[in-house]
Amino acid sequence: MEKQIVDLSAFWEAAAKHRAEESEEERQHIEAVINAALAGVSAVAWEGMAVRGVHHIKVGNALELSLLDADGNTLADATGALLMSSRLVLRTWPDDGGLLEIETEDDG
């Protein structure tokens, strides 16, 4: 099992100060890190469900997640799930076809 922590605080700070370019850079960085963790796994565990066939995870402007298949079709959406979260915890298990588990953590 590999564990990676993605800090979301820079995104939230830029968004709160209405720095669109900086928040977009942070959003792109978060999306890139999540999708790098997705490489080589066949399922994603998120909010109590396991979704197979995920080929890309899109991170929206408010850090909502969309799990997409190979054709770009949405398999699952998580709107508002990252609001007020300070970190994402990504755990990957490469055995048995691979699993990426995504969880949120808060400071409080």
Buried (B, 14 or more C-beta within 10 A) or exposed (E): EEEEEBBBEBBBEBBEEEEEEBBBBBBEBBBEBBBEBBEEBBBBBBEEEEBEEBBBBBBBEEBBBBBBBEEEEEBBEBEEBBEEBBBBBBBBBEEEEBBBBBEBEEEE
